Amino acid sequence: MKRYKTKAPRGKNNLAKTALEMMRSQQSKHGYNFCEKCTRSDKGLSIHHIVYRSERPKHPMLHEKINLIILCTFHED
């Protein structure tokens, strides 16, 4: 099983904690991590906001699981 380490900048601990939970949850549920858009697992994966931080910085659910998605490097932009 892969171990995920996150080093979050100050003030981002909630996001790092939630991201780690999401990756671990997907790993335990499916046996591996994959992009939630195209299901690829051979590219680097990272957590992205559905409602962008720059768009709504004060959004109450900004760093919650409902507003985050696991994407591969192909879908980052």
C-alpha positions as CSV (number, residue, x, y, z in Angstrom):
1,M,0.0,0.0,0.0
2,K,1.3,3.5,-0.9
3,R,1.8,5.9,1.9
4,Y,0.9,9.5,1.1
5,K,2.7,12.4,2.8
6,T,1.6,15.9,2.5
7,K,3.4,19.0,3.6
8,A,0.9,21.8,3.7
9,P,1.8,25.5,3.9
10,R,0.5,27.3,7.0
11,G,-3.3,27.7,7.0
12,K,-3.7,24.8,4.5
13,N,-3.8,22.0,7.1
14,N,-7.5,21.3,6.6
15,L,-7.0,20.9,2.8
16,A,-3.9,18.6,3.2
17,K,-5.8,16.5,5.8
18,T,-8.9,16.1,3.5
19,A,-6.7,15.4,0.5
20,L,-4.9,12.6,2.3
21,E,-8.2,11.2,3.5
22,M,-9.6,11.2,-0.1
23,M,-6.5,9.4,-1.5
24,R,-6.5,6.8,1.3
25,S,-10.2,6.2,1.0
26,Q,-10.0,5.7,-2.8
27,Q,-7.0,3.3,-2.2
28,S,-8.8,1.2,0.3
29,K,-12.1,1.1,-1.6
30,H,-10.7,0.3,-5.1
31,G,-7.2,-1.0,-4.3
32,Y,-5.5,1.8,-6.2
33,N,-5.7,5.5,-6.9
34,F,-7.0,6.9,-10.2
35,C,-8.3,10.1,-11.9
36,E,-12.0,10.6,-11.2
37,K,-12.5,12.0,-14.7
38,C,-10.8,9.5,-16.9
39,T,-9.9,6.6,-14.5
40,R,-6.2,6.7,-15.5
41,S,-3.8,5.6,-12.8
42,D,-0.5,5.8,-14.8
43,K,-0.2,9.6,-14.6
44,G,0.6,11.7,-11.5
45,L,-2.5,12.4,-9.4
46,S,-3.4,15.5,-7.3
47,I,-6.4,17.0,-5.6
48,H,-8.1,19.9,-7.2
49,H,-11.0,22.2,-6.2
50,I,-14.3,22.0,-8.2
51,V,-15.2,25.6,-7.1
52,Y,-11.8,27.3,-7.5
53,R,-10.2,29.0,-4.6
54,S,-9.6,32.1,-6.7
55,E,-13.3,32.2,-7.7
56,R,-14.8,32.0,-4.2
57,P,-12.1,32.3,-1.5
58,K,-14.6,32.5,1.3
59,H,-16.7,29.5,0.1
60,P,-17.9,27.6,3.3
61,M,-17.2,24.2,1.8
62,L,-13.9,25.2,0.0
63,H,-11.7,22.4,1.5
64,E,-14.4,19.8,2.0
65,K,-14.6,16.5,0.2
66,I,-17.7,17.6,-1.7
67,N,-15.7,20.4,-3.4
68,L,-12.5,18.3,-4.2
69,I,-11.7,15.9,-7.0
70,I,-8.7,13.6,-7.7
71,L,-7.3,14.4,-11.2
72,C,-4.4,13.2,-13.3
73,T,-1.9,15.6,-14.7
74,F,-3.7,15.5,-18.1
75,H,-6.8,17.2,-16.6
76,E,-5.0,19.7,-14.3
77,D,-5.7,22.7,-16.5
